[in-house]
Amino acid sequence: MMQNKGFLRVKEILAITLILVGVKLSDSTPALMAQKAQNGFWLIPLLAFICIFPSFLVLLYLLKKYQGKNIVELVESITGKWIGKCVGILLFIFAFLTLTLDSRNYIEQIKLLYFPESPTDIIFLVFIGIVFFGAKKGIEVIGFTSWILLFFIQGAFFLVLILVYEDIVIQRIFPIFGTSLPVMLTEGVKKASIFVELFFLLITYQSAKKTSMFRKGALIASIIALFELTIFYFVYTTVFDYNSIEKIQFPFHDITQYINFGEFLTNIETIFMIFWLFAAFLKFIIFIYITSWIFGEIFAIRNFEPLLLPFSFLVMMIGLLPFNSVMNELVFRETLLTIMSPFFIIFPFVLWIIAWVKGDLKQ
């Protein structure tokens, strides 16, 4: 399948970005952040966004200057072919590892919450199979589907906020900065890569009808995703205290346990599970597609559709390696976030400096 160019509009770009980044409100990311920041963890998305968003803006500026390129082509144009290839491979490794560790995270949620008696490998196989067949449809279909389902997914998340409102205890956010302000700032920098999917999405920069549409959709979605993460993490803090949140692995699903419609309609968390599954499938359909696209771009494989199957298999095999979800989350994912954050904060500015020294930005 050739790279699809010129199909996506602002709404599709917005939907893809929101699903890829915003769904972190429903996984184990808040529990990971609460390990050190405690009840102040709800501010970490804001601190992380402040750290990493200027770097994203720099890349958008460079892509605008170097017209007709995506992120891999941009790096090669600025740094040269061989350095660019090395950086591209590093970008692919980051994307692939993020995809793999996140997918194991979601498989653990599905198993522990809904199919506790089913083998992990069977659940993983079914999940990745659906993701593979969805990714084969191409970026145009993925974008259209994301836009259609976005309303239902966002509506379900918004309904959770409304129904859990009475269980919020505002006093639980104190002290505001949790353990301490220095810890909060440190965690904000270390966890800045919770927005790393924004950088991976730049491989699709030329897939929009106009590049201005991509920039507009991505920027709007980034702000909305930040708002959603902050609001939901605030709700988790005020419904559970910090002693609970750092022990609750999947706070979104736990918070749905509080929801009921009167005395007769209780235990309705299954309804929200349906929309959560839609979001999860779409997230990984998008993710495996752009990861394969990055690899194909590095090695000039224009027809990268055949890569989807082996990458799907590798994601499942490597994703099954951690012995349990605790090791996957608190060791591997924590380490990956810590490594990626300084890279994506600093490297875009390094690219900008090189481009400026070369005189390319004067054009």
Secondary structure, 3 states (H helix, E strand, C coil): CCCCCCCECHHHHHHHHHHHHHHHHHCCHHHHHHHHHHHHHHHHHHHHHHHHHHHHHHHHHHHHHCCCCCHHHHHHHHHCHHHHHHHHHHHHHHHHHHHHHHHHHHHHHHHHHCCCCCCHHHHHHHHHHHHHHHHCCCHHHHHHHHHHHHHHHHHHHHHHHHHCHHHCCHHHHCCCCCCCHHHHHHHHHHCHHHHCHHHHHHHHHHHECCHHHHHHHHHHHHHHHHHHHHHHHHHHHHHCCHHHHCCCCCHHHHHHHHCCECCCECCCHHHHHHHHHHHHHHHHHHHHHHHHHHHHHHCCCCCCHHHHHHHHHHHHHHHCCCCCHHHHHHHHHHHHHHHHHHHHHHHHHHHHHHHHHHCHHHC
